Amino acid sequence: MKLFTRSGMQNRLFPKLVLLLAICFGLVSCVSTTPANTQLANSQVGKDKLVNSHPWVAACKDWDDWDKAGPPFQIFGNSYYVGTCGISAVLITSAQGHVLIDGGTVAGAQVIADNIRTLGFSINDIKLLLHSHEHFDHAAGFAKLQSLSGAKLLASAAAAPVLSTGITSELDPQAGMHEPFPAARVDGIVESGREIAVGDIRLIPTATPGHSYGALSWQWESCQNEQCKNLVYADSLSPVSRDDYLFSDHPDYVQSYQRGLVDLAALDCDLLLAPHPSASKMRERLASPQGLIDSSGCRDYAEAVSNRLAKRLAKEAEKAERPTTAK
């Protein structure tokens, strides 16, 4: 049987056959570009579907309430977000026990505990509690979580007295701004650069003072589908203080602040997290096609904070140079 006849069918089918072969060999894209699909991609409906595709994005807003419950979710591999909509907490799991970074507020601690259970993990399997910085919005929940889990709380040397008393250090830029919070039991001291281990979990702390004296950032590796990523939980690091505090009055502290930012920027960092999820643009990144993975996250974060600190110091210098008006 002949495939083509002399009636003109050969002329009509040959171009179609060439196009089919081109598609098969990858010379022409076979992705549909119909007007209907293009309109959907560019419409508000399409954008809304993208934004609301992740449960946490749908439930939480940027800079949301600190104690507002949001759904827990897997970050990557054995790392899970268990915090609230406004305050982060990260659970890292292993067969030998789990690690929890940050404890939220007093009310937030219950949300964290509930989120851990929702994921199917037992709070009794938490072996270590770790902190970012020693302010009540991230540390007031430690006492409750320690009581529920029996876990050991490790702290930096500067943060330990604050966590064990619930009273902010007088050296803290925000001293006098916070009410005391429930004291927790500090079971050991963390040294910058010295590895902390639970089972096959390996975490490395980096001293990043600035937002507080005892602030730490954490780096660890999580693996998923034979792919491993370096995760970093970077401290808030924003130069926030009470009205009468001047960073420029504390040059040694500023030097430590800047050194910590350099150290943070130099970390192997595939995925950035922060104590306030919006500080690391977590909601925006979860809603994007790329997700949370971003190898430039720590560098961009450190650069943004460095710029804020430079502006703060410049503002303080400008204020100091203004002539005082005689009364």
ROVOVEX-982486 format. One record per residue (C-alpha): x, y, z; residue number from 1; chain; residue in one letter. Coordinates in steps of 0.5 Angstrom, whole numbers, plus 2048, in hexadecimal, padded with zeros to 3 digits. Layout:
! residues N
<pt x="X" y="Y" z="Z" i="NUM" ch="A" aa="A"/>
...
//
This chain:
! residues 327
<pt x="800" y="800" z="800" i="1" ch="A" aa="M"/>
<pt x="803" y="807" z="7FE" i="2" ch="A" aa="K"/>
<pt x="803" y="80C" z="804" i="3" ch="A" aa="L"/>
<pt x="802" y="812" z="7FF" i="4" ch="A" aa="F"/>
<pt x="7FE" y="813" z="7F9" i="5" ch="A" aa="T"/>
<pt x="7FF" y="817" z="7F3" i="6" ch="A" aa="R"/>
<pt x="7F9" y="81B" z="7F5" i="7" ch="A" aa="S"/>
<pt x="7FD" y="820" z="7F9" i="8" ch="A" aa="G"/>
<pt x="7FC" y="81D" z="800" i="9" ch="A" aa="M"/>
<pt x="804" y="81C" z="7FF" i="10" ch="A" aa="Q"/>
<pt x="805" y="823" z="7FF" i="11" ch="A" aa="N"/>
<pt x="800" y="824" z="805" i="12" ch="A" aa="R"/>
<pt x="803" y="81F" z="80A" i="13" ch="A" aa="L"/>
<pt x="80A" y="820" z="808" i="14" ch="A" aa="F"/>
<pt x="80B" y="826" z="80C" i="15" ch="A" aa="P"/>
<pt x="807" y="823" z="812" i="16" ch="A" aa="K"/>
<pt x="80C" y="81D" z="812" i="17" ch="A" aa="L"/>
<pt x="812" y="822" z="812" i="18" ch="A" aa="V"/>
<pt x="80F" y="825" z="818" i="19" ch="A" aa="L"/>
<pt x="80E" y="81F" z="81C" i="20" ch="A" aa="L"/>
<pt x="815" y="81D" z="81B" i="21" ch="A" aa="L"/>
<pt x="818" y="823" z="81D" i="22" ch="A" aa="A"/>
<pt x="814" y="823" z="824" i="23" ch="A" aa="I"/>
<pt x="816" y="81C" z="825" i="24" ch="A" aa="C"/>
<pt x="81D" y="81E" z="824" i="25" ch="A" aa="F"/>
<pt x="81C" y="824" z="829" i="26" ch="A" aa="G"/>
<pt x="81D" y="829" z="823" i="27" ch="A" aa="L"/>
<pt x="816" y="82C" z="825" i="28" ch="A" aa="V"/>
<pt x="813" y="82D" z="82B" i="29" ch="A" aa="S"/>
<pt x="80D" y="829" z="82C" i="30" ch="A" aa="C"/>
<pt x="80A" y="82E" z="832" i="31" ch="A" aa="V"/>
<pt x="804" y="830" z="831" i="32" ch="A" aa="S"/>
<pt x="803" y="838" z="830" i="33" ch="A" aa="T"/>
<pt x="7FC" y="839" z="82E" i="34" ch="A" aa="T"/>
<pt x="7F9" y="840" z="830" i="35" ch="A" aa="P"/>
<pt x="7F5" y="83D" z="835" i="36" ch="A" aa="A"/>
<pt x="7FB" y="83A" z="839" i="37" ch="A" aa="N"/>
<pt x="7FF" y="840" z="838" i="38" ch="A" aa="T"/>
<pt x="7F9" y="844" z="83B" i="39" ch="A" aa="Q"/>
<pt x="7F8" y="840" z="841" i="40" ch="A" aa="L"/>
<pt x="800" y="840" z="843" i="41" ch="A" aa="A"/>
<pt x="7FF" y="848" z="842" i="42" ch="A" aa="N"/>
<pt x="7F9" y="849" z="846" i="43" ch="A" aa="S"/>
<pt x="7F7" y="84A" z="84D" i="44" ch="A" aa="Q"/>
<pt x="7F4" y="843" z="84E" i="45" ch="A" aa="V"/>
<pt x="7FB" y="840" z="84C" i="46" ch="A" aa="G"/>
<pt x="7FF" y="844" z="851" i="47" ch="A" aa="K"/>
<pt x="7FA" y="843" z="857" i="48" ch="A" aa="D"/>
<pt x="7FA" y="83B" z="855" i="49" ch="A" aa="K"/>
<pt x="802" y="83C" z="856" i="50" ch="A" aa="L"/>
<pt x="802" y="840" z="85C" i="51" ch="A" aa="V"/>
<pt x="7FD" y="83B" z="85F" i="52" ch="A" aa="N"/>
<pt x="800" y="835" z="85D" i="53" ch="A" aa="S"/>
<pt x="804" y="834" z="864" i="54" ch="A" aa="H"/>
<pt x="800" y="833" z="86A" i="55" ch="A" aa="P"/>
<pt x="804" y="837" z="86E" i="56" ch="A" aa="W"/>
<pt x="804" y="83D" z="869" i="57" ch="A" aa="V"/>
<pt x="7FC" y="83C" z="869" i="58" ch="A" aa="A"/>
<pt x="7FC" y="83C" z="871" i="59" ch="A" aa="A"/>
<pt x="801" y="842" z="872" i="60" ch="A" aa="C"/>
<pt x="802" y="849" z="871" i="61" ch="A" aa="K"/>
<pt x="809" y="84D" z="870" i="62" ch="A" aa="D"/>
<pt x="80B" y="84F" z="877" i="63" ch="A" aa="W"/>
<pt x="805" y="84B" z="87A" i="64" ch="A" aa="D"/>
<pt x="803" y="84B" z="881" i="65" ch="A" aa="D"/>
<pt x="808" y="848" z="886" i="66" ch="A" aa="W"/>
<pt x="804" y="842" z="889" i="67" ch="A" aa="D"/>
<pt x="7FF" y="841" z="883" i="68" ch="A" aa="K"/>
<pt x="7FF" y="83A" z="881" i="69" ch="A" aa="A"/>
<pt x="801" y="838" z="87A" i="70" ch="A" aa="G"/>
<pt x="802" y="831" z="877" i="71" ch="A" aa="P"/>
<pt x="809" y="82D" z="878" i="72" ch="A" aa="P"/>
<pt x="80C" y="82B" z="872" i="73" ch="A" aa="F"/>
<pt x="812" y="827" z="86F" i="74" ch="A" aa="Q"/>
<pt x="818" y="82C" z="86E" i="75" ch="A" aa="I"/>
<pt x="81D" y="827" z="86B" i="76" ch="A" aa="F"/>
<pt x="81F" y="820" z="86D" i="77" ch="A" aa="G"/>
<pt x="81E" y="81F" z="874" i="78" ch="A" aa="N"/>
<pt x="81D" y="827" z="875" i="79" ch="A" aa="S"/>
<pt x="816" y="829" z="877" i="80" ch="A" aa="Y"/>
<pt x="813" y="830" z="878" i="81" ch="A" aa="Y"/>
<pt x="80F" y="82F" z="87F" i="82" ch="A" aa="V"/>
<pt x="80F" y="837" z="881" i="83" ch="A" aa="G"/>
<pt x="809" y="83C" z="881" i="84" ch="A" aa="T"/>
<pt x="807" y="840" z="87B" i="85" ch="A" aa="C"/>
<pt x="80B" y="846" z="87E" i="86" ch="A" aa="G"/>
<pt x="811" y="842" z="882" i="87" ch="A" aa="I"/>
<pt x="815" y="83D" z="87F" i="88" ch="A" aa="S"/>
<pt x="817" y="836" z="882" i="89" ch="A" aa="A"/>
<pt x="81B" y="830" z="87F" i="90" ch="A" aa="V"/>
<pt x="81A" y="829" z="880" i="91" ch="A" aa="L"/>
<pt x="820" y="825" z="87E" i="92" ch="A" aa="I"/>
<pt x="81F" y="81D" z="87F" i="93" ch="A" aa="T"/>
<pt x="823" y="817" z="87F" i="94" ch="A" aa="S"/>
<pt x="822" y="810" z="881" i="95" ch="A" aa="A"/>
<pt x="826" y="811" z="888" i="96" ch="A" aa="Q"/>
<pt x="822" y="817" z="88A" i="97" ch="A" aa="G"/>
<pt x="820" y="81E" z="887" i="98" ch="A" aa="H"/>
<pt x="823" y="825" z="888" i="99" ch="A" aa="V"/>
<pt x="81E" y="82C" z="888" i="100" ch="A" aa="L"/>
<pt x="821" y="833" z="887" i="101" ch="A" aa="I"/>
<pt x="81D" y="838" z="88A" i="102" ch="A" aa="D"/>
<pt x="817" y="838" z="88F" i="103" ch="A" aa="G"/>
<pt x="812" y="83E" z="88D" i="104" ch="A" aa="G"/>
<pt x="80E" y="841" z="893" i="105" ch="A" aa="T"/>
<pt x="80B" y="83E" z="898" i="106" ch="A" aa="V"/>
<pt x="804" y="83D" z="894" i="107" ch="A" aa="A"/>
<pt x="809" y="83C" z="88E" i="108" ch="A" aa="G"/>
<pt x="80C" y="836" z="892" i="109" ch="A" aa="A"/>
<pt x="805" y="832" z="892" i="110" ch="A" aa="Q"/>
<pt x="804" y="833" z="88A" i="111" ch="A" aa="V"/>
<pt x="80B" y="830" z="889" i="112" ch="A" aa="I"/>
<pt x="80A" y="82A" z="88D" i="113" ch="A" aa="A"/>
<pt x="803" y="829" z="889" i="114" ch="A" aa="D"/>
<pt x="807" y="82A" z="883" i="115" ch="A" aa="N"/>
<pt x="80C" y="825" z="885" i="116" ch="A" aa="I"/>
<pt x="806" y="820" z="886" i="117" ch="A" aa="R"/>
<pt x="802" y="822" z="880" i="118" ch="A" aa="T"/>
<pt x="809" y="81F" z="87C" i="119" ch="A" aa="L"/>
<pt x="808" y="819" z="87F" i="120" ch="A" aa="G"/>
<pt x="80F" y="81A" z="884" i="121" ch="A" aa="F"/>
<pt x="80F" y="819" z="88B" i="122" ch="A" aa="S"/>
<pt x="811" y="81F" z="890" i="123" ch="A" aa="I"/>
<pt x="814" y="81A" z="894" i="124" ch="A" aa="N"/>
<pt x="819" y="819" z="88F" i="125" ch="A" aa="D"/>
<pt x="81C" y="820" z="88F" i="126" ch="A" aa="I"/>
<pt x="823" y="81F" z="892" i="127" ch="A" aa="K"/>
<pt x="826" y="826" z="891" i="128" ch="A" aa="L"/>
<pt x="823" y="82D" z="891" i="129" ch="A" aa="L"/>
<pt x="827" y="833" z="88E" i="130" ch="A" aa="L"/>
<pt x="826" y="83A" z="88D" i="131" ch="A" aa="H"/>
<pt x="827" y="840" z="888" i="132" ch="A" aa="S"/>
<pt x="827" y="846" z="88D" i="133" ch="A" aa="H"/>
<pt x="824" y="847" z="894" i="134" ch="A" aa="E"/>
<pt x="81E" y="84B" z="893" i="135" ch="A" aa="H"/>
<pt x="818" y="849" z="896" i="136" ch="A" aa="F"/>
<pt x="814" y="848" z="88F" i="137" ch="A" aa="D"/>
<pt x="819" y="842" z="88E" i="138" ch="A" aa="H"/>
<pt x="81B" y="840" z="894" i="139" ch="A" aa="A"/>
<pt x="815" y="841" z="899" i="140" ch="A" aa="A"/>
<pt x="812" y="83A" z="897" i="141" ch="A" aa="G"/>
<pt x="819" y="836" z="899" i="142" ch="A" aa="F"/>
<pt x="816" y="835" z="8A0" i="143" ch="A" aa="A"/>
<pt x="810" y="831" z="89E" i="144" ch="A" aa="K"/>
<pt x="813" y="82D" z="898" i="145" ch="A" aa="L"/>
<pt x="819" y="82B" z="89D" i="146" ch="A" aa="Q"/>
<pt x="813" y="829" z="8A2" i="147" ch="A" aa="S"/>
<pt x="80F" y="825" z="89C" i="148" ch="A" aa="L"/>
<pt x="815" y="822" z="899" i="149" ch="A" aa="S"/>
<pt x="81B" y="821" z="89F" i="150" ch="A" aa="G"/>
<pt x="820" y="824" z="899" i="151" ch="A" aa="A"/>
<pt x="826" y="827" z="89B" i="152" ch="A" aa="K"/>
<pt x="827" y="82E" z="899" i="153" ch="A" aa="L"/>
<pt x="82E" y="831" z="897" i="154" ch="A" aa="L"/>
<pt x="82F" y="838" z="896" i="155" ch="A" aa="A"/>
<pt x="835" y="83D" z="895" i="156" ch="A" aa="S"/>
<pt x="839" y="840" z="89A" i="157" ch="A" aa="A"/>
<pt x="835" y="847" z="89A" i="158" ch="A" aa="A"/>
<pt x="82E" y="844" z="899" i="159" ch="A" aa="A"/>
<pt x="82F" y="83F" z="89F" i="160" ch="A" aa="A"/>
<pt x="82E" y="844" z="8A4" i="161" ch="A" aa="P"/>
<pt x="828" y="847" z="8A1" i="162" ch="A" aa="V"/>
<pt x="824" y="840" z="89F" i="163" ch="A" aa="L"/>
<pt x="825" y="83D" z="8A6" i="164" ch="A" aa="S"/>
<pt x="822" y="844" z="8A9" i="165" ch="A" aa="T"/>
<pt x="81E" y="846" z="8A4" i="166" ch="A" aa="G"/>
<pt x="821" y="84D" z="8A5" i="167" ch="A" aa="I"/>
<pt x="824" y="851" z="89F" i="168" ch="A" aa="T"/>
<pt x="82B" y="853" z="8A0" i="169" ch="A" aa="S"/>
<pt x="82C" y="85A" z="8A2" i="170" ch="A" aa="E"/>
<pt x="831" y="85A" z="89C" i="171" ch="A" aa="L"/>
<pt x="82C" y="858" z="897" i="172" ch="A" aa="D"/>
<pt x="82A" y="85E" z="892" i="173" ch="A" aa="P"/>
<pt x="823" y="85C" z="894" i="174" ch="A" aa="Q"/>
<pt x="824" y="85C" z="89B" i="175" ch="A" aa="A"/>
<pt x="81E" y="85F" z="89F" i="176" ch="A" aa="G"/>
<pt x="819" y="85E" z="899" i="177" ch="A" aa="M"/>
<pt x="817" y="857" z="89B" i="178" ch="A" aa="H"/>
<pt x="813" y="854" z="8A1" i="179" ch="A" aa="E"/>
<pt x="817" y="84E" z="8A5" i="180" ch="A" aa="P"/>
<pt x="815" y="847" z="8A2" i="181" ch="A" aa="F"/>
<pt x="815" y="840" z="8A5" i="182" ch="A" aa="P"/>
<pt x="81C" y="83D" z="8A7" i="183" ch="A" aa="A"/>
<pt x="81E" y="837" z="8A4" i="184" ch="A" aa="A"/>
<pt x="824" y="832" z="8A6" i="185" ch="A" aa="R"/>
<pt x="82A" y="833" z="8A2" i="186" ch="A" aa="V"/>
<pt x="82E" y="82D" z="8A1" i="187" ch="A" aa="D"/>
<pt x="834" y="82E" z="89D" i="188" ch="A" aa="G"/>
<pt x="838" y="834" z="89A" i="189" ch="A" aa="I"/>
<pt x="839" y="834" z="892" i="190" ch="A" aa="V"/>
<pt x="83F" y="837" z="88F" i="191" ch="A" aa="E"/>
<pt x="83F" y="83A" z="888" i="192" ch="A" aa="S"/>
<pt x="842" y="835" z="883" i="193" ch="A" aa="G"/>
<pt x="841" y="82F" z="888" i="194" ch="A" aa="R"/>
<pt x="83D" y="82A" z="885" i="195" ch="A" aa="E"/>
<pt x="837" y="827" z="889" i="196" ch="A" aa="I"/>
<pt x="834" y="820" z="887" i="197" ch="A" aa="A"/>
<pt x="82E" y="81C" z="888" i="198" ch="A" aa="V"/>
<pt x="82E" y="815" z="885" i="199" ch="A" aa="G"/>
<pt x="830" y="817" z="87D" i="200" ch="A" aa="D"/>
<pt x="82E" y="81E" z="87E" i="201" ch="A" aa="I"/>
<pt x="834" y="823" z="87E" i="202" ch="A" aa="R"/>
<pt x="833" y="82A" z="87F" i="203" ch="A" aa="L"/>
<pt x="838" y="830" z="87F" i="204" ch="A" aa="I"/>
<pt x="837" y="836" z="883" i="205" ch="A" aa="P"/>
<pt x="83A" y="83D" z="881" i="206" ch="A" aa="T"/>
<pt x="83A" y="843" z="886" i="207" ch="A" aa="A"/>
<pt x="836" y="849" z="883" i="208" ch="A" aa="T"/>
<pt x="835" y="84E" z="888" i="209" ch="A" aa="P"/>
<pt x="831" y="854" z="886" i="210" ch="A" aa="G"/>
<pt x="82A" y="854" z="888" i="211" ch="A" aa="H"/>
<pt x="82C" y="851" z="88E" i="212" ch="A" aa="S"/>
<pt x="833" y="84F" z="892" i="213" ch="A" aa="Y"/>
<pt x="832" y="848" z="892" i="214" ch="A" aa="G"/>
<pt x="82F" y="847" z="88B" i="215" ch="A" aa="A"/>
<pt x="831" y="840" z="887" i="216" ch="A" aa="L"/>
<pt x="82F" y="83E" z="880" i="217" ch="A" aa="S"/>
<pt x="82F" y="837" z="87E" i="218" ch="A" aa="W"/>
<pt x="831" y="833" z="878" i="219" ch="A" aa="Q"/>
<pt x="830" y="82B" z="876" i="220" ch="A" aa="W"/>
<pt x="82F" y="826" z="871" i="221" ch="A" aa="E"/>
<pt x="828" y="823" z="86F" i="222" ch="A" aa="S"/>
<pt x="828" y="81E" z="869" i="223" ch="A" aa="C"/>
<pt x="822" y="81C" z="865" i="224" ch="A" aa="Q"/>
<pt x="821" y="817" z="85F" i="225" ch="A" aa="N"/>
<pt x="829" y="816" z="85F" i="226" ch="A" aa="E"/>
<pt x="82A" y="81E" z="85F" i="227" ch="A" aa="Q"/>
<pt x="82D" y="822" z="865" i="228" ch="A" aa="C"/>
<pt x="82C" y="829" z="866" i="229" ch="A" aa="K"/>
<pt x="82F" y="82E" z="86B" i="230" ch="A" aa="N"/>
<pt x="82A" y="831" z="870" i="231" ch="A" aa="L"/>
<pt x="82C" y="837" z="874" i="232" ch="A" aa="V"/>
<pt x="827" y="83A" z="879" i="233" ch="A" aa="Y"/>
<pt x="82A" y="841" z="879" i="234" ch="A" aa="A"/>
<pt x="828" y="846" z="87F" i="235" ch="A" aa="D"/>
<pt x="824" y="84C" z="87E" i="236" ch="A" aa="S"/>
<pt x="82A" y="851" z="87F" i="237" ch="A" aa="L"/>
<pt x="826" y="857" z="87E" i="238" ch="A" aa="S"/>
<pt x="829" y="85D" z="881" i="239" ch="A" aa="P"/>
<pt x="823" y="85F" z="886" i="240" ch="A" aa="V"/>
<pt x="824" y="862" z="88C" i="241" ch="A" aa="S"/>
<pt x="820" y="866" z="892" i="242" ch="A" aa="R"/>
<pt x="820" y="86E" z="890" i="243" ch="A" aa="D"/>
<pt x="826" y="870" z="894" i="244" ch="A" aa="D"/>
<pt x="82B" y="86A" z="892" i="245" ch="A" aa="Y"/>
<pt x="830" y="86C" z="88D" i="246" ch="A" aa="L"/>
<pt x="834" y="866" z="88A" i="247" ch="A" aa="F"/>
<pt x="83A" y="86B" z="888" i="248" ch="A" aa="S"/>
<pt x="83B" y="86C" z="890" i="249" ch="A" aa="D"/>
<pt x="83D" y="864" z="890" i="250" ch="A" aa="H"/>
<pt x="843" y="864" z="88A" i="251" ch="A" aa="P"/>
<pt x="845" y="85D" z="88D" i="252" ch="A" aa="D"/>
<pt x="83E" y="85A" z="88C" i="253" ch="A" aa="Y"/>
<pt x="83D" y="85D" z="885" i="254" ch="A" aa="V"/>
<pt x="843" y="85A" z="883" i="255" ch="A" aa="Q"/>
<pt x="841" y="853" z="885" i="256" ch="A" aa="S"/>
<pt x="83A" y="855" z="882" i="257" ch="A" aa="Y"/>
<pt x="83E" y="856" z="87B" i="258" ch="A" aa="Q"/>
<pt x="842" y="850" z="87C" i="259" ch="A" aa="R"/>
<pt x="83C" y="84B" z="87D" i="260" ch="A" aa="G"/>
<pt x="839" y="84E" z="877" i="261" ch="A" aa="L"/>
<pt x="83F" y="84C" z="873" i="262" ch="A" aa="V"/>
<pt x="83F" y="845" z="876" i="263" ch="A" aa="D"/>
<pt x="838" y="844" z="874" i="264" ch="A" aa="L"/>
<pt x="839" y="847" z="86D" i="265" ch="A" aa="A"/>
<pt x="83F" y="842" z="86C" i="266" ch="A" aa="A"/>
<pt x="83B" y="83B" z="86E" i="267" ch="A" aa="L"/>
<pt x="839" y="836" z="86A" i="268" ch="A" aa="D"/>
<pt x="831" y="838" z="869" i="269" ch="A" aa="C"/>
<pt x="82C" y="835" z="864" i="270" ch="A" aa="D"/>
<pt x="826" y="836" z="868" i="271" ch="A" aa="L"/>
<pt x="825" y="83C" z="86D" i="272" ch="A" aa="L"/>
<pt x="821" y="83D" z="873" i="273" ch="A" aa="L"/>
<pt x="820" y="842" z="878" i="274" ch="A" aa="A"/>
<pt x="81C" y="843" z="87F" i="275" ch="A" aa="P"/>
<pt x="817" y="847" z="87C" i="276" ch="A" aa="H"/>
<pt x="815" y="844" z="876" i="277" ch="A" aa="P"/>
<pt x="814" y="84A" z="872" i="278" ch="A" aa="S"/>
<pt x="81B" y="84D" z="873" i="279" ch="A" aa="A"/>
<pt x="81D" y="847" z="86E" i="280" ch="A" aa="S"/>
<pt x="817" y="848" z="86A" i="281" ch="A" aa="K"/>
<pt x="815" y="841" z="86B" i="282" ch="A" aa="M"/>
<pt x="80E" y="842" z="869" i="283" ch="A" aa="R"/>
<pt x="810" y="845" z="863" i="284" ch="A" aa="E"/>
<pt x="815" y="840" z="861" i="285" ch="A" aa="R"/>
<pt x="810" y="83A" z="863" i="286" ch="A" aa="L"/>
<pt x="80B" y="83D" z="85E" i="287" ch="A" aa="A"/>
<pt x="810" y="83E" z="858" i="288" ch="A" aa="S"/>
<pt x="812" y="838" z="853" i="289" ch="A" aa="P"/>
<pt x="819" y="838" z="856" i="290" ch="A" aa="Q"/>
<pt x="817" y="836" z="85D" i="291" ch="A" aa="G"/>
<pt x="81B" y="837" z="863" i="292" ch="A" aa="L"/>
<pt x="822" y="835" z="860" i="293" ch="A" aa="I"/>
<pt x="826" y="83B" z="85E" i="294" ch="A" aa="D"/>
<pt x="82E" y="83B" z="85F" i="295" ch="A" aa="S"/>
<pt x="82E" y="842" z="85F" i="296" ch="A" aa="S"/>
<pt x="82A" y="843" z="865" i="297" ch="A" aa="G"/>
<pt x="82F" y="844" z="86B" i="298" ch="A" aa="C"/>
<pt x="833" y="849" z="867" i="299" ch="A" aa="R"/>
<pt x="82D" y="84D" z="865" i="300" ch="A" aa="D"/>
<pt x="82A" y="84D" z="86C" i="301" ch="A" aa="Y"/>
<pt x="831" y="84F" z="86F" i="302" ch="A" aa="A"/>
<pt x="832" y="854" z="86A" i="303" ch="A" aa="E"/>
<pt x="82B" y="857" z="86C" i="304" ch="A" aa="A"/>
<pt x="82C" y="857" z="873" i="305" ch="A" aa="V"/>
<pt x="833" y="85A" z="872" i="306" ch="A" aa="S"/>
<pt x="830" y="860" z="86E" i="307" ch="A" aa="N"/>
<pt x="82B" y="861" z="874" i="308" ch="A" aa="R"/>
<pt x="830" y="861" z="879" i="309" ch="A" aa="L"/>
<pt x="834" y="866" z="875" i="310" ch="A" aa="A"/>
<pt x="82E" y="86B" z="874" i="311" ch="A" aa="K"/>
<pt x="82D" y="86A" z="87B" i="312" ch="A" aa="R"/>
<pt x="834" y="86C" z="87D" i="313" ch="A" aa="L"/>
<pt x="834" y="872" z="878" i="314" ch="A" aa="A"/>
<pt x="82E" y="874" z="87B" i="315" ch="A" aa="K"/>
<pt x="831" y="874" z="882" i="316" ch="A" aa="E"/>
<pt x="837" y="878" z="87F" i="317" ch="A" aa="A"/>
<pt x="833" y="87D" z="87C" i="318" ch="A" aa="E"/>
<pt x="82F" y="87E" z="882" i="319" ch="A" aa="K"/>
<pt x="835" y="87F" z="887" i="320" ch="A" aa="A"/>
<pt x="838" y="884" z="882" i="321" ch="A" aa="E"/>
<pt x="832" y="889" z="882" i="322" ch="A" aa="R"/>
<pt x="833" y="88F" z="887" i="323" ch="A" aa="P"/>
<pt x="82F" y="88F" z="88D" i="324" ch="A" aa="T"/>
<pt x="82A" y="895" z="88E" i="325" ch="A" aa="T"/>
<pt x="82C" y="899" z="894" i="326" ch="A" aa="A"/>
<pt x="825" y="89A" z="898" i="327" ch="A" aa="K"/>
//
